[in-house]
Protein backbone atom coordinates (compact mmCIF):
# COMPACT_ATOMS: atom_id res chain seq x y z
CA UNK A 1 0.00 0.00 0.00
CA UNK A 2 1.37 3.38 -0.98
CA UNK A 3 0.94 6.19 1.51
CA UNK A 4 0.83 9.89 0.80
CA UNK A 5 2.43 12.55 2.88
CA UNK A 6 0.10 15.12 4.38
CA UNK A 7 1.40 17.66 1.87
CA UNK A 8 0.79 15.37 -1.10
CA UNK A 9 -2.69 14.55 0.14
CA UNK A 10 -3.49 18.24 0.50
CA UNK A 11 -2.23 18.95 -3.02
CA UNK A 12 -4.41 16.16 -4.43
CA UNK A 13 -7.47 17.50 -2.60
CA UNK A 14 -6.75 20.97 -4.00
CA UNK A 15 -6.22 19.62 -7.51
CA UNK A 16 -9.50 17.70 -7.48
CA UNK A 17 -11.26 20.73 -6.03
CA UNK A 18 -10.01 22.94 -8.87
CA UNK A 19 -10.75 20.44 -11.63
CA UNK A 20 -14.27 19.60 -10.35
CA UNK A 21 -15.12 23.16 -9.23
CA UNK A 22 -16.04 22.13 -5.68
CA UNK A 23 -14.51 23.14 -2.38
CA UNK A 24 -11.60 21.30 -0.81
CA UNK A 25 -13.86 20.59 2.15
CA UNK A 26 -16.42 18.90 -0.11
CA UNK A 27 -13.71 16.71 -1.65
CA UNK A 28 -12.36 15.83 1.80
CA UNK A 29 -15.86 14.98 3.06
CA UNK A 30 -16.37 12.66 0.08
CA UNK A 31 -13.01 10.96 0.65
CA UNK A 32 -13.68 10.44 4.36
CA UNK A 33 -17.26 9.26 3.81
CA UNK A 34 -16.48 6.82 1.00
CA UNK A 35 -15.04 3.98 3.14
CA UNK A 36 -18.01 4.43 5.47
CA UNK A 37 -20.38 3.55 2.63
CA UNK A 38 -21.28 7.03 1.45
CA UNK A 39 -21.42 7.35 -2.33
CA UNK A 40 -18.74 9.23 -4.21
CA UNK A 41 -19.83 10.84 -7.48
CA UNK A 42 -18.11 9.21 -10.44
CA UNK A 43 -16.58 12.48 -11.73
CA UNK A 44 -14.91 13.11 -8.35
CA UNK A 45 -13.75 9.48 -8.07
CA UNK A 46 -12.32 9.63 -11.59
CA UNK A 47 -10.55 12.91 -10.85
CA UNK A 48 -9.05 11.45 -7.66
CA UNK A 49 -7.80 8.45 -9.65
CA UNK A 50 -6.28 10.76 -12.27
CA UNK A 51 -4.64 12.95 -9.63
CA UNK A 52 -3.13 9.92 -7.87
CA UNK A 53 -1.83 8.54 -11.18
CA UNK A 54 -0.22 11.89 -12.01
CA UNK A 55 1.35 12.03 -8.53
CA UNK A 56 2.79 8.51 -8.93
CA UNK A 57 4.04 9.27 -12.43
CA UNK A 58 5.64 12.55 -11.39
CA UNK A 59 7.29 10.94 -8.35
CA UNK A 60 8.58 7.99 -10.36
CA UNK A 61 6.59 5.52 -8.26
CA UNK A 62 5.23 2.45 -9.96
CA UNK A 63 1.50 1.76 -9.67
CA UNK A 64 0.56 -1.07 -7.37
CA UNK A 65 -1.71 -3.78 -8.67
CA UNK A 66 -5.15 -3.70 -7.14
CA UNK A 67 -4.93 -0.08 -6.03
CA UNK A 68 -7.74 2.19 -7.16
SVG drawing of the C-alpha trace seen along z (x, -y; Angstrom):
<svg xmlns="http://www.w3.org/2000/svg" viewBox="-24 -26 35 32">
<polyline fill="none" stroke="black" stroke-width="0.4" points="0.0,0.0 1.4,-3.4 0.9,-6.2 0.8,-9.9 2.4,-12.5 0.1,-15.1 1.4,-17.7 0.8,-15.4 -2.7,-14.5 -3.5,-18.2 -2.2,-19.0 -4.4,-16.2 -7.5,-17.5 -6.8,-21.0 -6.2,-19.6 -9.5,-17.7 -11.3,-20.7 -10.0,-22.9 -10.8,-20.4 -14.3,-19.6 -15.1,-23.2 -16.0,-22.1 -14.5,-23.1 -11.6,-21.3 -13.9,-20.6 -16.4,-18.9 -13.7,-16.7 -12.4,-15.8 -15.9,-15.0 -16.4,-12.7 -13.0,-11.0 -13.7,-10.4 -17.3,-9.3 -16.5,-6.8 -15.0,-4.0 -18.0,-4.4 -20.4,-3.5 -21.3,-7.0 -21.4,-7.4 -18.7,-9.2 -19.8,-10.8 -18.1,-9.2 -16.6,-12.5 -14.9,-13.1 -13.8,-9.5 -12.3,-9.6 -10.5,-12.9 -9.0,-11.4 -7.8,-8.4 -6.3,-10.8 -4.6,-13.0 -3.1,-9.9 -1.8,-8.5 -0.2,-11.9 1.3,-12.0 2.8,-8.5 4.0,-9.3 5.6,-12.6 7.3,-10.9 8.6,-8.0 6.6,-5.5 5.2,-2.4 1.5,-1.8 0.6,1.1 -1.7,3.8 -5.2,3.7 -4.9,0.1 -7.7,-2.2"/>
</svg>
